[in-house]
Amino acid sequence: MKRRLLALAVPLALACAALPAAGEDLMDIYRDAQRADPALAAARANWLALQEKAPQARAGLLPNVGFSASVNANDVYNNTRAQPPVIASGNYQSYGATISATQPIYRVQNAVAFDQAKRVVEQADFTLATAQQDLIIRVAVAYFDVLLAQFNVELSVAQKAAVSEQLAQAKRNFEVGVATITDTNEAQANFDQIVAQEIAARNDLDVKETALRAIIGRAPRELKKLGPGFDPAPPTPDSLNAWLDRALKENLAVRVAQVNYDIAVLEVDRQRAGHLPTLDLVGSLNASGANGSTSSDASFHARNAAIGLALNLPLYQGGFVDSKVREAVALQDSAREALELARRNALFNAQVGYTGVNSSVASVRATTQAVQSAEVALQSNRLGQEVGVRTNLDVLNVQQTVFTQRRNLAQAYFSYLVNQLRLKAAVGTLSEQDLEDINRRLAG
């Protein structure tokens, strides 16, 4: 019993004991998630689709050229009732071809639409980056959830073994008459409770592994855990205002909302341009001919070329344009409020992330000390039991405290790492490098 407790004496080693080097690390899981996560795959496909908005809008500013052609076989018979009757008939072929081109010269709506499309492409970059940051956080949370669930199972097993030994000792003491049946019954009750806790811990591990599998598309193998010697540090810079300022400027949700507002402003201009005239440069070339007609067997050919300007001035459209302008103005107001909401959320997330990191640092340090104190108390109670001043129940209660504090320490470490990622996501700077930094802390 003493050897088991001494082997678990170092807090961090207890909370984050290393797995064999063959296990998967955080970056292995992340690479698989990049390939298999459907949410990121959908974001990439959406990004590719939005890249086409710019060339589509640019087409409204470029020439539009068309070609048409026809060939006809004609069988004509005309009988005009007159004095004398006039009858005309013939079989012949006719053909024609036309090339037409239009070059917009003044189309405000098309120019504004192109500006909007460029902003949509820019917004797509921010949206994809948001999905990538979301994947980093989801992978880290799922990874550490599995580690914590595994740790809970390990603690339950260790605790069950310890209480099993205490139960056996209580039974022996009762048999030789140095303990009461109460000690035995209490030890049995504790053992039964821990068995139930182990079942719950194993079920929770299955759930957490299933959540990770949903991201990477397969069942995870053995995962590497945090190595020893990890000392959590406060955010850098350790100033809330600095993080809040960065959140307002660099938060990806704010950037997306800002671009969305800019697009809404342009949409008002585009709809108002519905009142403006349009001017196009137009040209056409037509060639036609036939190898005969109803009056002659002689063939003929004709060609006509034209170039000019086409002006279109809308005078009245039944109030359609005015209605579209009012709609665009309302949507602009909506986009403005959405931008303000995004800014407030960015400030909230930055403050929560900053507070979370600092709180996790304090929690790790406090829980580390609590584990050490609980270990000392357990050893003291063990000695007290040997000399008769502590009961078996006293030892079991203190031992439960030790296990609880170890679990709390593991949770505090994982919370610190996730809060760090969330804080960087709040200011839009979260990247794979941050995941790499955490990954280097995993035992190899």
MIRO-285374 format. One record per residue (C-alpha): chain; x, y, z. Coordinates in Angstrom, 3 decimals, padded with zeros to 6 digits. Layout:
BEGIN
   cadena         px         py         pz
        A          X          Y          Z
...
//
This chain:
BEGIN
   cadena         px         py         pz
        A    000.000    000.000    000.000
        A    002.770    002.453    000.921
        A    004.648    001.720   -002.289
        A    001.570    002.483   -004.325
        A    001.111    005.824   -002.627
        A    004.780    006.772   -002.845
        A    004.813    005.940   -006.553
        A    002.075    008.537   -007.040
        A    003.651    011.261   -004.924
        A    004.729    013.778   -007.602
        A    001.631    015.811   -008.543
        A    002.284    016.492   -012.196
        A    003.592    013.040   -012.859
        A    000.419    011.755   -011.274
        A   -001.805    013.989   -013.352
        A    000.039    013.569   -016.638
        A    001.981    010.323   -016.583
        A    003.695    009.686   -019.911
        A    002.519    007.084   -022.352
        A    004.801    005.045   -024.602
        A    006.446    006.885   -027.485
        A    004.361    004.901   -029.981
        A    001.191    006.784   -028.962
        A   -000.425    009.460   -031.092
        A    000.329    013.032   -030.141
        A   -001.779    016.146   -030.521
        A   -000.443    017.031   -033.984
        A   -001.090    013.515   -035.280
        A   -004.722    013.892   -034.276
        A   -004.882    017.403   -035.738
        A   -003.484    016.299   -039.110
        A   -006.081    013.555   -039.308
        A   -008.778    016.066   -038.376
        A   -007.656    018.389   -041.173
        A   -008.191    015.565   -043.645
        A   -011.364    014.068   -042.190
        A   -013.340    016.766   -040.354
        A   -016.520    017.476   -042.363
        A   -016.977    020.963   -040.904
        A   -013.563    022.090   -042.170
        A   -014.111    020.328   -045.510
        A   -017.392    022.215   -045.935
        A   -015.653    025.506   -045.064
        A   -012.962    024.842   -047.672
        A   -015.545    024.036   -050.345
        A   -017.475    027.189   -049.471
        A   -014.244    029.203   -049.719
        A   -013.567    027.811   -053.186
        A   -017.093    028.672   -054.284
        A   -016.819    032.252   -053.027
        A   -013.574    032.778   -054.949
        A   -015.707    032.728   -058.110
        A   -017.713    035.773   -057.028
        A   -015.030    038.172   -058.273
        A   -014.725    036.832   -061.852
        A   -018.516    036.581   -062.042
        A   -018.926    040.238   -061.091
        A   -016.025    041.311   -063.311
        A   -017.885    039.836   -066.270
        A   -020.420    042.652   -065.913
        A   -017.670    045.156   -066.835
        A   -016.225    043.232   -069.774
        A   -017.441    042.897   -073.383
        A   -020.274    040.522   -074.126
        A   -019.852    038.921   -077.540
        A   -022.353    036.613   -079.211
        A   -022.606    034.724   -082.467
        A   -025.692    033.355   -084.184
        A   -026.162    031.591   -087.512
        A   -028.945    029.962   -089.471
        A   -029.388    027.913   -092.669
        A   -032.821    027.331   -094.160
        A   -034.184    025.250   -097.022
        A   -037.127    027.102   -098.573
        A   -039.968    025.607   -100.620
        A   -042.256    028.500   -101.650
        A   -045.531    028.502   -103.566
        A   -047.627    031.677   -103.818
        A   -050.879    031.899   -105.801
        A   -052.271    035.425   -105.980
        A   -055.825    035.639   -107.215
        A   -055.878    038.382   -109.737
        A   -056.620    038.960   -113.400
        A   -054.568    037.348   -114.630
        A   -053.548    035.076   -111.651
        A   -049.986    035.495   -110.341
        A   -048.230    032.297   -109.350
        A   -044.706    032.280   -107.814
        A   -042.845    029.225   -106.618
        A   -039.334    028.051   -106.052
        A   -036.933    025.919   -104.060
        A   -033.816    027.556   -102.698
        A   -031.528    027.800   -099.651
        A   -030.872    030.886   -097.510
        A   -028.377    031.521   -094.758
        A   -027.309    034.211   -092.330
        A   -024.769    034.851   -089.571
        A   -024.476    037.646   -087.011
        A   -021.738    038.630   -084.577
        A   -022.786    041.156   -081.933
        A   -020.783    042.745   -079.121
        A   -021.631    044.992   -076.202
        A   -019.077    046.839   -074.076
        A   -020.498    048.493   -070.939
        A   -019.294    052.085   -070.660
        A   -021.412    053.425   -067.826
        A   -023.107    050.871   -065.591
        A   -022.817    051.917   -061.974
        A   -024.621    048.843   -060.689
        A   -022.081    046.524   -062.303
        A   -019.119    048.507   -060.950
        A   -020.534    048.428   -057.400
        A   -021.279    044.705   -057.732
        A   -017.617    044.097   -058.589
        A   -016.521    046.001   -055.467
        A   -018.925    043.890   -053.434
        A   -017.553    040.680   -054.919
        A   -014.002    041.623   -053.974
        A   -015.160    042.163   -050.409
        A   -016.947    038.802   -050.438
        A   -013.695    037.090   -051.443
        A   -011.891    038.887   -048.614
        A   -014.606    037.828   -046.177
        A   -014.255    034.220   -047.332
        A   -010.622    034.232   -046.154
        A   -011.685    035.294   -042.662
        A   -014.482    032.726   -042.594
        A   -012.125    029.903   -043.562
        A   -009.591    031.055   -040.955
        A   -012.387    030.972   -038.367
        A   -013.181    027.368   -039.285
        A   -009.498    026.460   -039.001
        A   -009.230    028.055   -035.562
        A   -012.426    026.307   -034.496
        A   -010.914    022.980   -035.557
        A   -007.786    023.628   -033.472
        A   -009.879    024.263   -030.376
        A   -012.222    021.327   -031.012
        A   -009.278    018.968   -031.473
        A   -007.543    020.216   -028.321
        A   -010.723    020.003   -026.230
        A   -011.558    016.511   -027.510
        A   -007.947    015.344   -027.036
        A   -007.723    016.582   -023.455
        A   -011.215    015.306   -022.672
        A   -010.032    011.819   -023.606
        A   -006.874    012.212   -021.507
        A   -008.887    013.373   -018.503
        A   -011.378    010.544   -018.947
        A   -008.491    008.061   -019.136
        A   -007.020    009.591   -016.013
        A   -010.348    009.248   -014.213
        A   -010.426    005.549   -015.115
        A   -006.838    005.080   -013.911
        A   -007.608    006.828   -010.637
        A   -010.742    004.760   -010.162
        A   -008.753    001.573   -010.705
        A   -006.009    002.694   -008.307
        A   -008.557    003.808   -005.765
        A   -010.443    000.528   -006.042
        A   -007.223   -001.394   -005.476
        A   -006.405    000.691   -002.406
        A   -009.877    000.377   -000.914
        A   -009.898   -003.332   -001.719
        A   -006.763   -003.686    000.370
        A   -008.342   -001.647    003.139
        A   -011.432   -003.848    002.994
        A   -009.379   -007.013    003.235
        A   -007.480   -005.568    006.203
        A   -010.733   -004.561    007.926
        A   -012.050   -008.095    007.516
        A   -008.862   -009.568    008.957
        A   -008.965   -007.182    011.923
        A   -012.577   -008.114    012.597
        A   -011.781   -011.802    012.464
        A   -009.030   -011.455    015.069
        A   -011.178   -009.147    017.195
        A   -009.211   -005.886    016.907
        A   -011.882   -004.057    014.869
        A   -015.666   -003.840    014.831
        A   -018.032   -004.957    012.120
        A   -018.753   -001.270    011.517
        A   -015.262   -000.745    010.050
        A   -015.793   -003.695    007.728
        A   -019.222   -002.486    006.597
        A   -017.932    001.033    005.951
        A   -014.996   -000.305    003.951
        A   -017.363   -002.497    001.924
        A   -019.658    000.472    001.234
        A   -016.692    002.554    000.042
        A   -015.537   -000.291   -002.199
        A   -018.990   -000.675   -003.779
        A   -019.188    003.069   -004.402
        A   -015.805    003.114   -006.114
        A   -016.800    000.182   -008.334
        A   -019.811    002.219   -009.475
        A   -017.545    005.236   -010.067
        A   -015.217    003.136   -012.194
        A   -018.115    001.986   -014.374
        A   -019.207    005.606   -014.826
        A   -015.632    006.654   -015.622
        A   -015.287    003.973   -018.298
        A   -018.598    004.990   -019.842
        A   -017.443    008.618   -019.899
        A   -014.211    007.556   -021.601
        A   -016.222    005.817   -024.326
        A   -018.233    009.002   -024.885
        A   -015.110    011.178   -025.094
        A   -013.404    008.812   -027.519
        A   -016.537    008.805   -029.657
        A   -016.482    012.616   -029.735
        A   -012.857    012.562   -030.907
        A   -013.666    009.919   -033.507
        A   -016.377    012.200   -034.923
        A   -013.646    014.755   -035.694
        A   -010.914    012.510   -037.109
        A   -013.130    009.902   -038.730
        A   -011.647    006.886   -036.922
        A   -011.158    005.484   -033.438
        A   -008.201    007.143   -031.697
        A   -005.268    005.018   -030.685
        A   -003.259    005.477   -027.488
        A   -002.717    009.174   -026.841
        A    000.374    010.814   -025.423
        A   -000.057    012.771   -022.214
        A    001.592    015.847   -020.768
        A    005.126    015.309   -019.594
        A    006.554    016.519   -016.262
        A    008.204    019.880   -015.705
        A    005.324    021.953   -017.061
        A    004.984    025.320   -015.305
        A    001.940    027.355   -016.459
        A    002.587    031.052   -017.083
        A    000.222    034.060   -017.283
        A   -000.686    035.540   -020.682
        A    001.899    037.611   -022.534
        A    001.388    040.541   -022.305
        A   -000.179    040.230   -018.874
        A   -002.535    043.163   -019.491
        A   -006.266    042.830   -020.067
        A   -006.525    046.114   -021.995
        A   -003.880    044.969   -024.464
        A   -005.878    041.813   -025.237
        A   -009.143    043.764   -025.489
        A   -007.611    046.199   -027.985
        A   -006.336    043.334   -030.106
        A   -009.708    041.634   -029.989
        A   -011.449    044.706   -031.429
        A   -008.937    044.934   -034.273
        A   -008.053    041.324   -035.085
        A   -010.904    039.093   -033.951
        A   -012.021    037.106   -036.993
        A   -015.726    037.364   -036.214
        A   -015.335    041.156   -036.044
        A   -013.539    041.144   -039.391
        A   -016.269    039.057   -040.978
        A   -018.953    041.370   -039.575
        A   -017.024    044.463   -040.714
        A   -016.780    043.183   -044.269
        A   -020.447    042.218   -044.173
        A   -021.294    045.782   -043.170
        A   -019.133    047.183   -045.970
        A   -020.965    044.953   -048.447
        A   -024.303    046.198   -047.087
        A   -023.209    049.816   -047.572
        A   -022.259    049.052   -051.162
        A   -025.584    047.308   -051.684
        A   -027.398    050.563   -050.898
        A   -025.306    052.301   -053.570
        A   -025.980    049.497   -056.046
        A   -029.732    049.658   -055.581
        A   -029.792    053.459   -055.851
        A   -027.942    053.119   -059.137
        A   -031.131    051.558   -060.503
        A   -032.309    055.127   -061.152
        A   -029.237    055.925   -063.257
        A   -028.914    055.564   -067.021
        A   -026.695    052.955   -068.656
        A   -024.494    053.511   -071.679
        A   -023.024    050.736   -073.797
        A   -020.860    050.577   -076.863
        A   -022.561    048.166   -079.259
        A   -021.525    046.703   -082.560
        A   -022.696    044.036   -084.950
        A   -021.694    042.368   -088.186
        A   -024.317    040.529   -090.231
        A   -023.886    038.458   -093.356
        A   -026.743    036.816   -095.284
        A   -027.398    035.256   -098.628
        A   -029.410    032.790   -100.697
        A   -028.950    030.716   -103.839
        A   -032.239    031.845   -105.312
        A   -035.682    033.243   -104.603
        A   -039.273    032.900   -105.745
        A   -038.667    035.257   -108.619
        A   -035.196    034.292   -109.747
        A   -032.613    031.546   -109.676
        A   -029.821    034.079   -109.143
        A   -027.939    033.892   -105.833
        A   -027.188    036.920   -103.685
        A   -025.017    037.892   -100.719
        A   -025.337    040.810   -098.305
        A   -023.240    042.158   -095.441
        A   -024.030    044.811   -092.867
        A   -021.766    046.228   -090.153
        A   -022.836    048.692   -087.461
        A   -021.252    050.316   -084.410
        A   -022.754    052.838   -082.037
        A   -023.866    053.769   -078.550
        A   -026.910    052.475   -076.699
        A   -028.404    054.634   -073.957
        A   -031.021    053.304   -071.569
        A   -032.715    055.697   -069.145
        A   -035.194    054.173   -066.676
        A   -038.143    056.521   -066.154
        A   -040.635    054.559   -064.102
        A   -040.433    050.982   -062.802
        A   -043.489    050.808   -060.608
        A   -041.589    051.735   -057.413
        A   -039.403    048.641   -057.625
        A   -036.089    050.499   -057.297
        A   -037.272    052.630   -054.371
        A   -038.413    049.487   -052.570
        A   -035.060    047.781   -053.158
        A   -033.278    050.844   -051.761
        A   -035.395    050.802   -048.602
        A   -034.680    047.086   -048.213
        A   -030.930    047.644   -048.628
        A   -030.934    050.455   -046.060
        A   -032.705    048.202   -043.532
        A   -030.198    045.418   -044.172
        A   -027.373    047.931   -043.734
        A   -028.773    048.825   -040.293
        A   -028.941    045.110   -039.480
        A   -025.316    044.638   -040.544
        A   -024.261    047.607   -038.400
        A   -025.878    046.081   -035.327
        A   -024.357    042.683   -036.126
        A   -020.944    044.362   -036.260
        A   -021.511    045.933   -032.865
        A   -022.595    042.559   -031.475
        A   -019.458    040.927   -032.894
        A   -017.304    043.573   -031.220
        A   -018.982    043.066   -027.874
        A   -018.651    039.301   -028.167
        A   -014.979    039.702   -029.047
        A   -014.425    041.813   -025.933
        A   -016.319    039.276   -023.839
        A   -014.372    036.312   -025.230
        A   -011.047    038.100   -024.795
        A   -011.838    038.973   -021.185
        A   -013.097    035.456   -020.427
        A   -010.024    033.963   -022.083
        A   -007.637    036.278   -020.247
        A   -009.327    035.622   -016.909
        A   -009.474    031.912   -017.669
        A   -005.728    031.652   -018.304
        A   -004.845    033.543   -015.122
        A   -007.405    031.587   -013.137
        A   -006.032    028.310   -014.502
        A   -002.487    029.309   -013.555
        A   -003.614    030.014   -010.003
        A   -005.684    026.817   -009.964
        A   -002.727    024.684   -011.072
        A   -000.470    026.156   -008.391
        A   -003.099    025.866   -005.660
        A   -004.101    022.335   -006.632
        A   -000.464    021.252   -006.806
        A   -000.040    022.375   -003.226
        A   -003.334    020.701   -002.287
        A   -002.120    017.372   -003.726
        A    001.140    017.631   -001.803
        A   -000.705    018.464    001.412
        A   -003.141    015.615    000.874
        A   -000.253    013.206    000.333
        A    001.363    014.313    003.587
        A   -001.947    013.986    005.410
        A   -002.417    010.493    004.009
        A    000.992    009.379    005.201
        A    000.298    010.863    008.636
        A   -003.012    009.043    008.898
        A   -001.382    005.808    007.836
        A    001.141    006.182    010.629
        A   -001.652    007.143    013.000
        A   -003.533    003.993    012.101
        A   -000.460    001.896    012.808
        A   -000.130    003.337    016.306
        A   -003.862    003.216    016.948
        A   -004.802    006.928    016.918
        A   -006.496    006.816    013.474
        A   -009.143    004.407    012.214
        A   -009.432    002.651    008.925
        A   -012.240    005.076    007.994
        A   -009.935    008.056    008.656
        A   -007.391    006.645    006.216
        A   -010.044    005.989    003.561
        A   -011.410    009.522    003.832
        A   -007.986    011.123    003.443
        A   -007.161    008.760    000.614
        A   -010.320    009.888   -001.174
        A   -009.122    013.474   -000.823
        A   -005.802    012.555   -002.433
        A   -007.498    010.991   -005.440
        A   -009.875    013.933   -005.794
        A   -007.032    016.465   -005.742
        A   -005.093    014.506   -008.353
        A   -008.103    014.593   -010.635
        A   -008.510    018.316   -009.997
        A   -004.865    018.904   -010.887
        A   -005.205    017.144   -014.227
        A   -008.329    019.175   -014.970
        A   -006.536    022.404   -014.056
        A   -003.667    021.688   -016.458
        A   -005.981    020.872   -019.329
        A   -008.140    023.938   -018.626
        A   -005.046    026.120   -018.725
        A   -004.017    024.832   -022.147
        A   -007.498    025.168   -023.648
        A   -007.967    028.651   -022.170
        A   -004.707    029.700   -023.800
        A   -006.028    028.599   -027.170
        A   -009.357    030.314   -026.612
        A   -007.649    033.563   -025.665
        A   -005.586    033.569   -028.864
        A   -008.685    032.720   -030.890
        A   -010.433    035.718   -029.320
        A   -007.798    038.019   -030.816
        A   -007.624    036.165   -034.117
        A   -004.037    034.930   -033.779
        A   -004.589    031.240   -033.035
        A   -002.537    029.084   -035.417
        A   -001.062    025.618   -035.815
        A    002.101    026.888   -034.141
        A    000.200    027.273   -030.884
        A   -000.855    023.640   -031.134
        A    002.749    022.691   -031.889
        A    003.875    024.483   -028.710
        A    001.448    022.406   -026.658
        A    002.418    019.266   -028.510
        A    006.061    019.705   -027.492
        A    004.920    019.402   -023.880
        A    003.635    015.909   -024.524
        A    005.806    013.049   -023.408
        A    007.631    011.399   -026.294
//
